[in-house]
Amino acid sequence: MFKYISLLLNFVTAIPIGQIALAEESASSLTQTESAKKADAEFASMASELGNFQHKLYLLLGSKWNLKVQQSMAQIGEGRVVIKFHVNPSGKITNISFVEGNPDSKLGTISHEAIVEGGESCDQFSEALKKEKPNGFDWQLAYRIK
C-alpha cells in the first residue's frame, strides 16, 4: 500500500528552495558520486553548532512525526506537505506556515502537530549558537508519504 514514508528536510539558510526535489530522490537514483557528495555535506554541516542543533531538532521532530504516522497510517493516504517555521534561541518554534500541500489533510495535521510538540520540548541554543544566530533561524521540512 505505502511504498515508503520519508521525512525530508531542507535547510532554508543553506539550500535554495528549488533543490527540494533533489532531496526527495531516493538514494538508489543518485549516482555514487552524488551520494558521496550528499553524505559529505551532511557530515560537514553537523560539525558546526547550527548543524548539530538542526540534527538534534530533525531527530526530535522526526520521532514525533513517525509516531503520529504509525498511529494513524490508515487515515493518511499519499501526500506531501512542506512546512516552514522559525526556531528561536529559546528553542521555541514559531511562525509555522505551509509552503506546499493541504494543511487540512491528515498528513498536514500530523506534520504540523509534530512540529508544535517538538517546539515544546526543544533545547535552547548553546552560547556559541546564540552568538552565531542571535535571532534564531528559519527552517523548513518536507513530509511525504507515498
Chimera marker file (.cmm) of the C-alpha trace (Angstrom):
<marker_set name="trace">
<marker id="1" x="0.000" y="0.000" z="0.000" r="1" g="1" b="0" radius="0.5"/>
<marker id="2" x="2.626" y="2.557" z="1.062" r="1" g="1" b="0" radius="0.5"/>
<marker id="3" x="5.939" y="2.204" z="-0.724" r="1" g="1" b="0" radius="0.5"/>
<marker id="4" x="7.841" y="4.380" z="1.714" r="1" g="1" b="0" radius="0.5"/>
<marker id="5" x="7.482" y="7.077" z="4.292" r="1" g="1" b="0" radius="0.5"/>
<marker id="6" x="10.058" y="9.789" z="4.437" r="1" g="1" b="0" radius="0.5"/>
<marker id="7" x="10.804" y="12.865" z="6.462" r="1" g="1" b="0" radius="0.5"/>
<marker id="8" x="12.850" y="15.200" z="4.338" r="1" g="1" b="0" radius="0.5"/>
<marker id="9" x="14.474" y="18.407" z="5.356" r="1" g="1" b="0" radius="0.5"/>
<marker id="10" x="15.626" y="21.446" z="3.526" r="1" g="1" b="0" radius="0.5"/>
<marker id="11" x="17.897" y="23.924" z="5.273" r="1" g="1" b="0" radius="0.5"/>
<marker id="12" x="16.320" y="27.239" z="4.292" r="1" g="1" b="0" radius="0.5"/>
<marker id="13" x="19.511" y="29.050" z="5.170" r="1" g="1" b="0" radius="0.5"/>
<marker id="14" x="21.759" y="26.689" z="3.200" r="1" g="1" b="0" radius="0.5"/>
<marker id="15" x="19.885" y="25.117" z="0.278" r="1" g="1" b="0" radius="0.5"/>
<marker id="16" x="17.745" y="27.060" z="-2.203" r="1" g="1" b="0" radius="0.5"/>
<marker id="17" x="14.085" y="26.066" z="-2.286" r="1" g="1" b="0" radius="0.5"/>
<marker id="18" x="14.469" y="24.811" z="-5.866" r="1" g="1" b="0" radius="0.5"/>
<marker id="19" x="16.625" y="21.930" z="-4.622" r="1" g="1" b="0" radius="0.5"/>
<marker id="20" x="13.889" y="20.275" z="-2.579" r="1" g="1" b="0" radius="0.5"/>
<marker id="21" x="13.210" y="17.904" z="-5.471" r="1" g="1" b="0" radius="0.5"/>
<marker id="22" x="16.817" y="16.668" z="-5.314" r="1" g="1" b="0" radius="0.5"/>
<marker id="23" x="16.396" y="15.928" z="-1.615" r="1" g="1" b="0" radius="0.5"/>
<marker id="24" x="13.391" y="13.740" z="-2.416" r="1" g="1" b="0" radius="0.5"/>
<marker id="25" x="15.167" y="11.462" z="-4.843" r="1" g="1" b="0" radius="0.5"/>
<marker id="26" x="15.743" y="8.000" z="-3.482" r="1" g="1" b="0" radius="0.5"/>
<marker id="27" x="19.329" y="7.072" z="-2.707" r="1" g="1" b="0" radius="0.5"/>
<marker id="28" x="19.262" y="4.402" z="-5.398" r="1" g="1" b="0" radius="0.5"/>
<marker id="29" x="18.535" y="7.000" z="-8.074" r="1" g="1" b="0" radius="0.5"/>
<marker id="30" x="21.613" y="9.053" z="-7.196" r="1" g="1" b="0" radius="0.5"/>
<marker id="31" x="24.936" y="8.185" z="-8.737" r="1" g="1" b="0" radius="0.5"/>
<marker id="32" x="27.698" y="7.037" z="-6.392" r="1" g="1" b="0" radius="0.5"/>
<marker id="33" x="29.450" y="10.400" z="-6.703" r="1" g="1" b="0" radius="0.5"/>
<marker id="34" x="26.274" y="12.366" z="-5.906" r="1" g="1" b="0" radius="0.5"/>
<marker id="35" x="25.557" y="10.127" z="-2.905" r="1" g="1" b="0" radius="0.5"/>
<marker id="36" x="29.074" y="10.653" z="-1.583" r="1" g="1" b="0" radius="0.5"/>
<marker id="37" x="28.823" y="14.432" z="-2.032" r="1" g="1" b="0" radius="0.5"/>
<marker id="38" x="25.471" y="14.478" z="-0.228" r="1" g="1" b="0" radius="0.5"/>
<marker id="39" x="26.865" y="12.450" z="2.691" r="1" g="1" b="0" radius="0.5"/>
<marker id="40" x="29.941" y="14.698" z="2.904" r="1" g="1" b="0" radius="0.5"/>
<marker id="41" x="27.747" y="17.804" z="3.022" r="1" g="1" b="0" radius="0.5"/>
<marker id="42" x="25.575" y="16.288" z="5.764" r="1" g="1" b="0" radius="0.5"/>
<marker id="43" x="28.590" y="15.413" z="7.927" r="1" g="1" b="0" radius="0.5"/>
<marker id="44" x="30.188" y="18.813" z="7.329" r="1" g="1" b="0" radius="0.5"/>
<marker id="45" x="27.038" y="20.636" z="8.406" r="1" g="1" b="0" radius="0.5"/>
<marker id="46" x="26.909" y="18.625" z="11.634" r="1" g="1" b="0" radius="0.5"/>
<marker id="47" x="30.401" y="19.850" z="12.526" r="1" g="1" b="0" radius="0.5"/>
<marker id="48" x="29.007" y="23.341" z="13.174" r="1" g="1" b="0" radius="0.5"/>
<marker id="49" x="26.923" y="24.487" z="16.141" r="1" g="1" b="0" radius="0.5"/>
<marker id="50" x="23.995" y="25.156" z="13.802" r="1" g="1" b="0" radius="0.5"/>
<marker id="51" x="24.379" y="21.753" z="12.133" r="1" g="1" b="0" radius="0.5"/>
<marker id="52" x="24.463" y="19.959" z="15.481" r="1" g="1" b="0" radius="0.5"/>
<marker id="53" x="21.361" y="21.784" z="16.693" r="1" g="1" b="0" radius="0.5"/>
<marker id="54" x="19.475" y="21.168" z="13.431" r="1" g="1" b="0" radius="0.5"/>
<marker id="55" x="20.403" y="17.489" z="13.510" r="1" g="1" b="0" radius="0.5"/>
<marker id="56" x="19.029" y="17.103" z="17.052" r="1" g="1" b="0" radius="0.5"/>
<marker id="57" x="15.882" y="19.033" z="16.138" r="1" g="1" b="0" radius="0.5"/>
<marker id="58" x="15.432" y="16.940" z="12.994" r="1" g="1" b="0" radius="0.5"/>
<marker id="59" x="15.597" y="13.737" z="15.050" r="1" g="1" b="0" radius="0.5"/>
<marker id="60" x="13.205" y="15.142" z="17.667" r="1" g="1" b="0" radius="0.5"/>
<marker id="61" x="10.623" y="16.239" z="15.097" r="1" g="1" b="0" radius="0.5"/>
<marker id="62" x="11.074" y="13.053" z="13.092" r="1" g="1" b="0" radius="0.5"/>
<marker id="63" x="10.420" y="10.823" z="16.097" r="1" g="1" b="0" radius="0.5"/>
<marker id="64" x="7.220" y="12.720" z="16.903" r="1" g="1" b="0" radius="0.5"/>
<marker id="65" x="6.114" y="12.594" z="13.257" r="1" g="1" b="0" radius="0.5"/>
<marker id="66" x="6.870" y="8.875" z="12.886" r="1" g="1" b="0" radius="0.5"/>
<marker id="67" x="4.836" y="8.043" z="15.994" r="1" g="1" b="0" radius="0.5"/>
<marker id="68" x="1.874" y="10.054" z="14.697" r="1" g="1" b="0" radius="0.5"/>
<marker id="69" x="2.108" y="8.376" z="11.282" r="1" g="1" b="0" radius="0.5"/>
<marker id="70" x="2.144" y="4.922" z="12.889" r="1" g="1" b="0" radius="0.5"/>
<marker id="71" x="-0.920" y="5.796" z="14.971" r="1" g="1" b="0" radius="0.5"/>
<marker id="72" x="-2.982" y="6.988" z="12.009" r="1" g="1" b="0" radius="0.5"/>
<marker id="73" x="-1.490" y="5.270" z="8.945" r="1" g="1" b="0" radius="0.5"/>
<marker id="74" x="-4.848" y="4.014" z="7.658" r="1" g="1" b="0" radius="0.5"/>
<marker id="75" x="-6.266" y="7.548" z="7.624" r="1" g="1" b="0" radius="0.5"/>
<marker id="76" x="-3.395" y="9.385" z="5.935" r="1" g="1" b="0" radius="0.5"/>
<marker id="77" x="-3.150" y="8.340" z="2.289" r="1" g="1" b="0" radius="0.5"/>
<marker id="78" x="-0.452" y="9.541" z="-0.072" r="1" g="1" b="0" radius="0.5"/>
<marker id="79" x="0.627" y="13.134" z="0.051" r="1" g="1" b="0" radius="0.5"/>
<marker id="80" x="3.302" y="15.739" z="0.588" r="1" g="1" b="0" radius="0.5"/>
<marker id="81" x="3.466" y="18.879" z="2.673" r="1" g="1" b="0" radius="0.5"/>
<marker id="82" x="6.254" y="21.395" z="3.149" r="1" g="1" b="0" radius="0.5"/>
<marker id="83" x="6.176" y="23.409" z="6.349" r="1" g="1" b="0" radius="0.5"/>
<marker id="84" x="8.309" y="26.442" z="7.134" r="1" g="1" b="0" radius="0.5"/>
<marker id="85" x="8.946" y="27.703" z="10.659" r="1" g="1" b="0" radius="0.5"/>
<marker id="86" x="11.253" y="29.834" z="12.775" r="1" g="1" b="0" radius="0.5"/>
<marker id="87" x="13.386" y="28.440" z="15.609" r="1" g="1" b="0" radius="0.5"/>
<marker id="88" x="14.089" y="30.997" z="18.353" r="1" g="1" b="0" radius="0.5"/>
<marker id="89" x="17.222" y="30.887" z="20.552" r="1" g="1" b="0" radius="0.5"/>
<marker id="90" x="14.995" y="29.686" z="23.399" r="1" g="1" b="0" radius="0.5"/>
<marker id="91" x="14.193" y="26.608" z="21.302" r="1" g="1" b="0" radius="0.5"/>
<marker id="92" x="10.602" y="27.744" z="20.791" r="1" g="1" b="0" radius="0.5"/>
<marker id="93" x="9.225" y="27.179" z="17.297" r="1" g="1" b="0" radius="0.5"/>
<marker id="94" x="7.084" y="29.995" z="15.880" r="1" g="1" b="0" radius="0.5"/>
<marker id="95" x="5.692" y="31.278" z="12.576" r="1" g="1" b="0" radius="0.5"/>
<marker id="96" x="4.636" y="27.839" z="11.355" r="1" g="1" b="0" radius="0.5"/>
<marker id="97" x="3.236" y="28.026" z="7.831" r="1" g="1" b="0" radius="0.5"/>
<marker id="98" x="2.564" y="25.678" z="4.944" r="1" g="1" b="0" radius="0.5"/>
<marker id="99" x="4.660" y="26.286" z="1.851" r="1" g="1" b="0" radius="0.5"/>
<marker id="100" x="3.116" y="23.393" z="-0.061" r="1" g="1" b="0" radius="0.5"/>
<marker id="101" x="0.331" y="20.866" z="0.450" r="1" g="1" b="0" radius="0.5"/>
<marker id="102" x="-3.018" y="20.814" z="2.187" r="1" g="1" b="0" radius="0.5"/>
<marker id="103" x="-2.843" y="21.944" z="5.827" r="1" g="1" b="0" radius="0.5"/>
<marker id="104" x="-6.278" y="20.383" z="6.442" r="1" g="1" b="0" radius="0.5"/>
<marker id="105" x="-5.254" y="16.916" z="5.250" r="1" g="1" b="0" radius="0.5"/>
<marker id="106" x="-4.379" y="14.237" z="7.794" r="1" g="1" b="0" radius="0.5"/>
<marker id="107" x="-0.740" y="14.427" z="6.704" r="1" g="1" b="0" radius="0.5"/>
<marker id="108" x="-0.802" y="18.211" z="7.104" r="1" g="1" b="0" radius="0.5"/>
<marker id="109" x="-2.387" y="17.978" z="10.533" r="1" g="1" b="0" radius="0.5"/>
<marker id="110" x="0.028" y="15.400" z="11.959" r="1" g="1" b="0" radius="0.5"/>
<marker id="111" x="3.051" y="17.148" z="10.430" r="1" g="1" b="0" radius="0.5"/>
<marker id="112" x="2.002" y="20.473" z="11.980" r="1" g="1" b="0" radius="0.5"/>
<marker id="113" x="1.338" y="18.781" z="15.345" r="1" g="1" b="0" radius="0.5"/>
<marker id="114" x="4.777" y="17.115" z="15.300" r="1" g="1" b="0" radius="0.5"/>
<marker id="115" x="6.459" y="20.485" z="14.794" r="1" g="1" b="0" radius="0.5"/>
<marker id="116" x="4.396" y="22.182" z="17.510" r="1" g="1" b="0" radius="0.5"/>
<marker id="117" x="5.063" y="19.372" z="20.008" r="1" g="1" b="0" radius="0.5"/>
<marker id="118" x="8.751" y="19.272" z="19.098" r="1" g="1" b="0" radius="0.5"/>
<marker id="119" x="8.984" y="23.002" z="19.720" r="1" g="1" b="0" radius="0.5"/>
<marker id="120" x="7.644" y="22.482" z="23.225" r="1" g="1" b="0" radius="0.5"/>
<marker id="121" x="10.458" y="20.072" z="24.114" r="1" g="1" b="0" radius="0.5"/>
<marker id="122" x="13.304" y="21.533" z="22.060" r="1" g="1" b="0" radius="0.5"/>
<marker id="123" x="16.545" y="22.570" z="23.790" r="1" g="1" b="0" radius="0.5"/>
<marker id="124" x="17.604" y="26.189" z="23.806" r="1" g="1" b="0" radius="0.5"/>
<marker id="125" x="20.609" y="27.304" z="21.770" r="1" g="1" b="0" radius="0.5"/>
<marker id="126" x="24.114" y="26.850" z="23.137" r="1" g="1" b="0" radius="0.5"/>
<marker id="127" x="26.029" y="30.056" z="23.872" r="1" g="1" b="0" radius="0.5"/>
<marker id="128" x="28.049" y="29.581" z="20.667" r="1" g="1" b="0" radius="0.5"/>
<marker id="129" x="24.900" y="29.167" z="18.577" r="1" g="1" b="0" radius="0.5"/>
<marker id="130" x="23.318" y="32.220" z="20.228" r="1" g="1" b="0" radius="0.5"/>
<marker id="131" x="26.331" y="34.216" z="19.008" r="1" g="1" b="0" radius="0.5"/>
<marker id="132" x="26.067" y="32.701" z="15.515" r="1" g="1" b="0" radius="0.5"/>
<marker id="133" x="22.274" y="33.029" z="15.223" r="1" g="1" b="0" radius="0.5"/>
<marker id="134" x="21.172" y="35.620" z="17.827" r="1" g="1" b="0" radius="0.5"/>
<marker id="135" x="17.714" y="35.939" z="16.232" r="1" g="1" b="0" radius="0.5"/>
<marker id="136" x="17.248" y="32.240" z="15.558" r="1" g="1" b="0" radius="0.5"/>
<marker id="137" x="16.814" y="30.774" z="12.086" r="1" g="1" b="0" radius="0.5"/>
<marker id="138" x="14.158" y="29.832" z="9.568" r="1" g="1" b="0" radius="0.5"/>
<marker id="139" x="13.879" y="26.201" z="8.550" r="1" g="1" b="0" radius="0.5"/>
<marker id="140" x="11.519" y="24.004" z="6.606" r="1" g="1" b="0" radius="0.5"/>
<marker id="141" x="10.694" y="20.328" z="6.445" r="1" g="1" b="0" radius="0.5"/>
<marker id="142" x="9.045" y="18.341" z="3.684" r="1" g="1" b="0" radius="0.5"/>
<marker id="143" x="6.923" y="15.423" z="4.860" r="1" g="1" b="0" radius="0.5"/>
<marker id="144" x="5.898" y="12.845" z="2.290" r="1" g="1" b="0" radius="0.5"/>
<marker id="145" x="4.012" y="9.571" z="2.229" r="1" g="1" b="0" radius="0.5"/>
<marker id="146" x="3.954" y="7.637" z="-0.989" r="1" g="1" b="0" radius="0.5"/>
<link id1="1" id2="2" r="1" g="1" b="0" radius="0.2"/>
<link id1="2" id2="3" r="1" g="1" b="0" radius="0.2"/>
<link id1="3" id2="4" r="1" g="1" b="0" radius="0.2"/>
<link id1="4" id2="5" r="1" g="1" b="0" radius="0.2"/>
<link id1="5" id2="6" r="1" g="1" b="0" radius="0.2"/>
<link id1="6" id2="7" r="1" g="1" b="0" radius="0.2"/>
<link id1="7" id2="8" r="1" g="1" b="0" radius="0.2"/>
<link id1="8" id2="9" r="1" g="1" b="0" radius="0.2"/>
<link id1="9" id2="10" r="1" g="1" b="0" radius="0.2"/>
<link id1="10" id2="11" r="1" g="1" b="0" radius="0.2"/>
<link id1="11" id2="12" r="1" g="1" b="0" radius="0.2"/>
<link id1="12" id2="13" r="1" g="1" b="0" radius="0.2"/>
<link id1="13" id2="14" r="1" g="1" b="0" radius="0.2"/>
<link id1="14" id2="15" r="1" g="1" b="0" radius="0.2"/>
<link id1="15" id2="16" r="1" g="1" b="0" radius="0.2"/>
<link id1="16" id2="17" r="1" g="1" b="0" radius="0.2"/>
<link id1="17" id2="18" r="1" g="1" b="0" radius="0.2"/>
<link id1="18" id2="19" r="1" g="1" b="0" radius="0.2"/>
<link id1="19" id2="20" r="1" g="1" b="0" radius="0.2"/>
<link id1="20" id2="21" r="1" g="1" b="0" radius="0.2"/>
<link id1="21" id2="22" r="1" g="1" b="0" radius="0.2"/>
<link id1="22" id2="23" r="1" g="1" b="0" radius="0.2"/>
<link id1="23" id2="24" r="1" g="1" b="0" radius="0.2"/>
<link id1="24" id2="25" r="1" g="1" b="0" radius="0.2"/>
<link id1="25" id2="26" r="1" g="1" b="0" radius="0.2"/>
<link id1="26" id2="27" r="1" g="1" b="0" radius="0.2"/>
<link id1="27" id2="28" r="1" g="1" b="0" radius="0.2"/>
<link id1="28" id2="29" r="1" g="1" b="0" radius="0.2"/>
<link id1="29" id2="30" r="1" g="1" b="0" radius="0.2"/>
<link id1="30" id2="31" r="1" g="1" b="0" radius="0.2"/>
<link id1="31" id2="32" r="1" g="1" b="0" radius="0.2"/>
<link id1="32" id2="33" r="1" g="1" b="0" radius="0.2"/>
<link id1="33" id2="34" r="1" g="1" b="0" radius="0.2"/>
<link id1="34" id2="35" r="1" g="1" b="0" radius="0.2"/>
<link id1="35" id2="36" r="1" g="1" b="0" radius="0.2"/>
<link id1="36" id2="37" r="1" g="1" b="0" radius="0.2"/>
<link id1="37" id2="38" r="1" g="1" b="0" radius="0.2"/>
<link id1="38" id2="39" r="1" g="1" b="0" radius="0.2"/>
<link id1="39" id2="40" r="1" g="1" b="0" radius="0.2"/>
<link id1="40" id2="41" r="1" g="1" b="0" radius="0.2"/>
<link id1="41" id2="42" r="1" g="1" b="0" radius="0.2"/>
<link id1="42" id2="43" r="1" g="1" b="0" radius="0.2"/>
<link id1="43" id2="44" r="1" g="1" b="0" radius="0.2"/>
<link id1="44" id2="45" r="1" g="1" b="0" radius="0.2"/>
<link id1="45" id2="46" r="1" g="1" b="0" radius="0.2"/>
<link id1="46" id2="47" r="1" g="1" b="0" radius="0.2"/>
<link id1="47" id2="48" r="1" g="1" b="0" radius="0.2"/>
<link id1="48" id2="49" r="1" g="1" b="0" radius="0.2"/>
<link id1="49" id2="50" r="1" g="1" b="0" radius="0.2"/>
<link id1="50" id2="51" r="1" g="1" b="0" radius="0.2"/>
<link id1="51" id2="52" r="1" g="1" b="0" radius="0.2"/>
<link id1="52" id2="53" r="1" g="1" b="0" radius="0.2"/>
<link id1="53" id2="54" r="1" g="1" b="0" radius="0.2"/>
<link id1="54" id2="55" r="1" g="1" b="0" radius="0.2"/>
<link id1="55" id2="56" r="1" g="1" b="0" radius="0.2"/>
<link id1="56" id2="57" r="1" g="1" b="0" radius="0.2"/>
<link id1="57" id2="58" r="1" g="1" b="0" radius="0.2"/>
<link id1="58" id2="59" r="1" g="1" b="0" radius="0.2"/>
<link id1="59" id2="60" r="1" g="1" b="0" radius="0.2"/>
<link id1="60" id2="61" r="1" g="1" b="0" radius="0.2"/>
<link id1="61" id2="62" r="1" g="1" b="0" radius="0.2"/>
<link id1="62" id2="63" r="1" g="1" b="0" radius="0.2"/>
<link id1="63" id2="64" r="1" g="1" b="0" radius="0.2"/>
<link id1="64" id2="65" r="1" g="1" b="0" radius="0.2"/>
<link id1="65" id2="66" r="1" g="1" b="0" radius="0.2"/>
<link id1="66" id2="67" r="1" g="1" b="0" radius="0.2"/>
<link id1="67" id2="68" r="1" g="1" b="0" radius="0.2"/>
<link id1="68" id2="69" r="1" g="1" b="0" radius="0.2"/>
<link id1="69" id2="70" r="1" g="1" b="0" radius="0.2"/>
<link id1="70" id2="71" r="1" g="1" b="0" radius="0.2"/>
<link id1="71" id2="72" r="1" g="1" b="0" radius="0.2"/>
<link id1="72" id2="73" r="1" g="1" b="0" radius="0.2"/>
<link id1="73" id2="74" r="1" g="1" b="0" radius="0.2"/>
<link id1="74" id2="75" r="1" g="1" b="0" radius="0.2"/>
<link id1="75" id2="76" r="1" g="1" b="0" radius="0.2"/>
<link id1="76" id2="77" r="1" g="1" b="0" radius="0.2"/>
<link id1="77" id2="78" r="1" g="1" b="0" radius="0.2"/>
<link id1="78" id2="79" r="1" g="1" b="0" radius="0.2"/>
<link id1="79" id2="80" r="1" g="1" b="0" radius="0.2"/>
<link id1="80" id2="81" r="1" g="1" b="0" radius="0.2"/>
<link id1="81" id2="82" r="1" g="1" b="0" radius="0.2"/>
<link id1="82" id2="83" r="1" g="1" b="0" radius="0.2"/>
<link id1="83" id2="84" r="1" g="1" b="0" radius="0.2"/>
<link id1="84" id2="85" r="1" g="1" b="0" radius="0.2"/>
<link id1="85" id2="86" r="1" g="1" b="0" radius="0.2"/>
<link id1="86" id2="87" r="1" g="1" b="0" radius="0.2"/>
<link id1="87" id2="88" r="1" g="1" b="0" radius="0.2"/>
<link id1="88" id2="89" r="1" g="1" b="0" radius="0.2"/>
<link id1="89" id2="90" r="1" g="1" b="0" radius="0.2"/>
<link id1="90" id2="91" r="1" g="1" b="0" radius="0.2"/>
<link id1="91" id2="92" r="1" g="1" b="0" radius="0.2"/>
<link id1="92" id2="93" r="1" g="1" b="0" radius="0.2"/>
<link id1="93" id2="94" r="1" g="1" b="0" radius="0.2"/>
<link id1="94" id2="95" r="1" g="1" b="0" radius="0.2"/>
<link id1="95" id2="96" r="1" g="1" b="0" radius="0.2"/>
<link id1="96" id2="97" r="1" g="1" b="0" radius="0.2"/>
<link id1="97" id2="98" r="1" g="1" b="0" radius="0.2"/>
<link id1="98" id2="99" r="1" g="1" b="0" radius="0.2"/>
<link id1="99" id2="100" r="1" g="1" b="0" radius="0.2"/>
<link id1="100" id2="101" r="1" g="1" b="0" radius="0.2"/>
<link id1="101" id2="102" r="1" g="1" b="0" radius="0.2"/>
<link id1="102" id2="103" r="1" g="1" b="0" radius="0.2"/>
<link id1="103" id2="104" r="1" g="1" b="0" radius="0.2"/>
<link id1="104" id2="105" r="1" g="1" b="0" radius="0.2"/>
<link id1="105" id2="106" r="1" g="1" b="0" radius="0.2"/>
<link id1="106" id2="107" r="1" g="1" b="0" radius="0.2"/>
<link id1="107" id2="108" r="1" g="1" b="0" radius="0.2"/>
<link id1="108" id2="109" r="1" g="1" b="0" radius="0.2"/>
<link id1="109" id2="110" r="1" g="1" b="0" radius="0.2"/>
<link id1="110" id2="111" r="1" g="1" b="0" radius="0.2"/>
<link id1="111" id2="112" r="1" g="1" b="0" radius="0.2"/>
<link id1="112" id2="113" r="1" g="1" b="0" radius="0.2"/>
<link id1="113" id2="114" r="1" g="1" b="0" radius="0.2"/>
<link id1="114" id2="115" r="1" g="1" b="0" radius="0.2"/>
<link id1="115" id2="116" r="1" g="1" b="0" radius="0.2"/>
<link id1="116" id2="117" r="1" g="1" b="0" radius="0.2"/>
<link id1="117" id2="118" r="1" g="1" b="0" radius="0.2"/>
<link id1="118" id2="119" r="1" g="1" b="0" radius="0.2"/>
<link id1="119" id2="120" r="1" g="1" b="0" radius="0.2"/>
<link id1="120" id2="121" r="1" g="1" b="0" radius="0.2"/>
<link id1="121" id2="122" r="1" g="1" b="0" radius="0.2"/>
<link id1="122" id2="123" r="1" g="1" b="0" radius="0.2"/>
<link id1="123" id2="124" r="1" g="1" b="0" radius="0.2"/>
<link id1="124" id2="125" r="1" g="1" b="0" radius="0.2"/>
<link id1="125" id2="126" r="1" g="1" b="0" radius="0.2"/>
<link id1="126" id2="127" r="1" g="1" b="0" radius="0.2"/>
<link id1="127" id2="128" r="1" g="1" b="0" radius="0.2"/>
<link id1="128" id2="129" r="1" g="1" b="0" radius="0.2"/>
<link id1="129" id2="130" r="1" g="1" b="0" radius="0.2"/>
<link id1="130" id2="131" r="1" g="1" b="0" radius="0.2"/>
<link id1="131" id2="132" r="1" g="1" b="0" radius="0.2"/>
<link id1="132" id2="133" r="1" g="1" b="0" radius="0.2"/>
<link id1="133" id2="134" r="1" g="1" b="0" radius="0.2"/>
<link id1="134" id2="135" r="1" g="1" b="0" radius="0.2"/>
<link id1="135" id2="136" r="1" g="1" b="0" radius="0.2"/>
<link id1="136" id2="137" r="1" g="1" b="0" radius="0.2"/>
<link id1="137" id2="138" r="1" g="1" b="0" radius="0.2"/>
<link id1="138" id2="139" r="1" g="1" b="0" radius="0.2"/>
<link id1="139" id2="140" r="1" g="1" b="0" radius="0.2"/>
<link id1="140" id2="141" r="1" g="1" b="0" radius="0.2"/>
<link id1="141" id2="142" r="1" g="1" b="0" radius="0.2"/>
<link id1="142" id2="143" r="1" g="1" b="0" radius="0.2"/>
<link id1="143" id2="144" r="1" g="1" b="0" radius="0.2"/>
<link id1="144" id2="145" r="1" g="1" b="0" radius="0.2"/>
<link id1="145" id2="146" r="1" g="1" b="0" radius="0.2"/>
</marker_set>
